[in-house]
Amino acid sequence: MSDIEDHRQVIDLYCRYYRLMVITAFRYVHNLEDAEDVVSECWVSILQHEETLAQMEERIVKAYILQCVRHRSIDFLRRQKRFPTIPCQSVTEDLSHLCDQRFSSNEVELSDESSIALCISRLPPREAQVVKMKLEGHDTKSIAQFMEIGAGTVRKYWFKAKRRIRILLDSQADN
């Protein structure tokens, strides 16, 4: 409970500004998942400056947070321009020989490679790229370095992709 009390201001900031931060980032990156990634990078900066922010007026804190979102969004777009993500079609073409062993060891039972390839083709491009690299045997750190994102973001993409694939496979099984 003491950790929560120590970070009460950050929790309050999160409750007040998270939605506004995501909306602001979305205006730049035009993708909700990417906007959430930008915002999570901003929270790292906010946590590093927690003591300084505690001494500032609320309007200055809001301006700092929104400026952080703008800068991180622009940085994100620059990274995307230098290192574009691979399109979903190329992911599905390369996956047919990788799906059988790797995915079944990660809590998803697969019976048909074509159905998993179809599910992956429906993922957002960055999630699909993480899945492809994971299936190729890359670890989280190397994927993070390649994509120039944080390791936590890679884990988030991996978790979301597995969840979406499970949902898609369950819906296919019901039909």
C-alpha positions as CSV (number, residue, x, y, z in Angstrom):
1,M,0.0,0.0,0.0
2,S,2.9,2.4,0.6
3,D,4.0,2.2,-3.1
4,I,0.5,3.3,-4.1
5,E,0.6,6.2,-1.6
6,D,4.1,7.2,-2.8
7,H,2.8,7.5,-6.3
8,R,-0.6,9.0,-5.6
9,Q,0.1,12.1,-7.8
10,V,1.0,9.9,-10.8
11,I,-2.1,7.8,-10.3
12,D,-4.2,11.0,-10.2
13,L,-2.4,12.3,-13.3
14,Y,-3.1,9.0,-15.0
15,C,-6.8,9.2,-14.2
16,R,-7.1,12.8,-15.3
17,Y,-5.0,12.8,-18.5
18,Y,-4.7,9.3,-20.0
19,R,-7.7,9.8,-22.3
20,L,-6.6,13.2,-23.4
21,M,-3.1,11.8,-24.1
22,V,-4.4,9.0,-26.2
23,I,-6.6,11.4,-28.2
24,T,-3.6,13.7,-28.8
25,A,-1.3,10.9,-29.8
26,F,-4.0,9.5,-32.1
27,R,-4.2,12.8,-34.0
28,Y,-0.6,12.3,-35.0
29,V,-0.2,8.5,-35.5
30,H,-3.8,7.7,-36.7
31,N,-3.8,4.2,-35.1
32,L,-5.2,3.5,-31.6
33,E,-2.6,0.8,-30.7
34,D,0.3,3.1,-31.8
35,A,-1.3,6.0,-29.8
36,E,-1.4,3.8,-26.7
37,D,2.3,2.9,-27.3
38,V,3.2,6.6,-27.5
39,V,1.3,7.3,-24.3
40,S,3.1,4.5,-22.5
41,E,6.4,5.9,-23.5
42,C,5.3,9.3,-22.1
43,W,4.4,7.7,-18.8
44,V,8.0,6.6,-18.5
45,S,9.1,10.2,-18.8
46,I,6.4,11.3,-16.4
47,L,7.5,8.8,-13.8
48,Q,11.1,10.0,-14.1
49,H,10.0,13.6,-13.4
50,E,7.5,12.8,-10.8
51,E,9.1,14.9,-8.0
52,T,9.5,17.9,-10.3
53,L,5.9,17.7,-11.5
54,A,4.7,17.6,-7.9
55,Q,6.0,21.2,-7.4
56,M,4.4,22.6,-10.6
57,E,1.0,24.2,-11.1
58,E,-1.7,22.0,-12.7
59,R,-1.8,24.0,-16.0
60,I,2.0,23.7,-16.4
61,V,1.8,19.9,-15.7
62,K,-0.9,19.5,-18.3
63,A,1.2,21.5,-20.8
64,Y,4.2,19.4,-20.0
65,I,2.3,16.1,-20.5
66,L,0.7,17.2,-23.8
67,Q,4.1,18.5,-25.1
68,C,5.6,15.1,-24.2
69,V,2.9,13.3,-26.1
70,R,3.4,15.5,-29.2
71,H,7.2,15.0,-29.1
72,R,6.9,11.2,-28.6
73,S,4.3,11.0,-31.4
74,I,6.6,12.8,-33.8
75,D,9.5,10.6,-32.8
76,F,7.3,7.6,-33.4
77,L,6.4,8.8,-36.9
78,R,10.1,9.4,-37.6
79,R,10.9,5.9,-36.6
80,Q,8.1,4.5,-38.7
81,K,9.4,6.5,-41.7
82,R,12.9,5.0,-41.2
83,F,11.8,1.5,-40.3
84,P,8.4,0.8,-41.7
85,T,6.5,-2.2,-40.4
86,I,6.1,-5.2,-42.7
87,P,2.6,-5.6,-44.2
88,C,0.3,-8.3,-43.0
89,Q,0.4,-10.2,-46.3
90,S,4.1,-10.8,-46.1
91,V,3.7,-12.0,-42.6
92,T,1.2,-14.7,-43.5
93,E,3.3,-15.9,-46.4
94,D,6.3,-16.6,-44.2
95,L,4.3,-18.2,-41.3
96,S,3.1,-21.5,-42.8
97,H,6.2,-23.4,-41.8
98,L,6.6,-21.7,-38.3
99,C,3.1,-22.0,-36.8
100,D,2.9,-25.6,-35.8
101,Q,5.4,-25.9,-33.0
102,R,6.0,-22.4,-31.6
103,F,2.5,-21.2,-31.1
104,S,1.3,-24.4,-29.4
105,S,3.9,-24.0,-26.8
106,N,2.5,-20.6,-25.9
107,E,-0.9,-21.5,-24.6
108,V,-2.7,-21.6,-28.0
109,E,-3.6,-24.9,-29.5
110,L,-3.5,-25.0,-33.3
111,S,-4.9,-27.6,-35.5
112,D,-4.7,-25.9,-38.8
113,E,-1.9,-23.7,-40.0
114,S,-4.1,-21.9,-42.5
115,S,-6.5,-20.8,-39.8
116,I,-3.7,-19.3,-37.7
117,A,-2.2,-17.6,-40.8
118,L,-5.7,-16.1,-41.4
119,C,-5.9,-14.9,-37.8
120,I,-2.5,-13.3,-38.0
121,S,-3.5,-11.5,-41.2
122,R,-6.3,-9.9,-39.3
123,L,-3.9,-8.5,-36.6
124,P,-2.7,-4.9,-36.6
125,P,0.6,-4.7,-38.5
126,R,2.9,-4.2,-35.5
127,E,1.3,-7.0,-33.6
128,A,1.7,-9.3,-36.6
129,Q,5.3,-8.3,-36.9
130,V,5.9,-9.2,-33.2
131,V,4.2,-12.5,-33.8
132,K,6.3,-13.3,-36.8
133,M,9.5,-12.4,-35.1
134,K,8.5,-14.4,-32.0
135,L,7.7,-17.4,-34.2
136,E,11.1,-17.0,-35.9
137,G,12.7,-17.4,-32.4
138,H,13.7,-13.9,-31.6
139,D,13.6,-12.8,-28.0
140,T,11.7,-9.8,-26.6
141,K,14.9,-7.7,-26.3
142,S,16.0,-8.2,-29.9
143,I,12.5,-7.5,-31.2
144,A,12.4,-4.3,-29.2
145,Q,15.7,-3.2,-30.6
146,F,14.7,-4.0,-34.2
147,M,11.4,-2.2,-33.9
148,E,12.8,0.6,-31.8
149,I,10.2,0.2,-29.1
150,G,10.4,-0.8,-25.5
151,A,10.5,-4.4,-24.3
152,G,7.3,-3.8,-22.4
153,T,5.6,-2.7,-25.6
154,V,6.7,-5.9,-27.3
155,R,5.3,-8.0,-24.5
156,K,2.1,-6.0,-24.8
157,Y,1.8,-6.6,-28.5
158,W,2.6,-10.3,-28.0
159,F,-0.1,-10.6,-25.2
160,K,-2.7,-8.7,-27.3
161,A,-1.9,-10.8,-30.4
162,K,-2.3,-14.1,-28.5
163,R,-5.6,-12.9,-27.0
164,R,-6.9,-11.8,-30.4
165,I,-5.9,-15.0,-32.1
166,R,-7.6,-17.1,-29.4
167,I,-10.8,-15.1,-29.8
168,L,-10.6,-15.5,-33.6
169,L,-10.0,-19.2,-33.3
170,D,-12.8,-19.6,-30.9
171,S,-15.2,-17.8,-33.2
172,Q,-14.1,-20.0,-36.1
173,A,-14.6,-23.1,-34.0
174,D,-18.1,-21.9,-33.1
175,N,-19.0,-21.5,-36.7
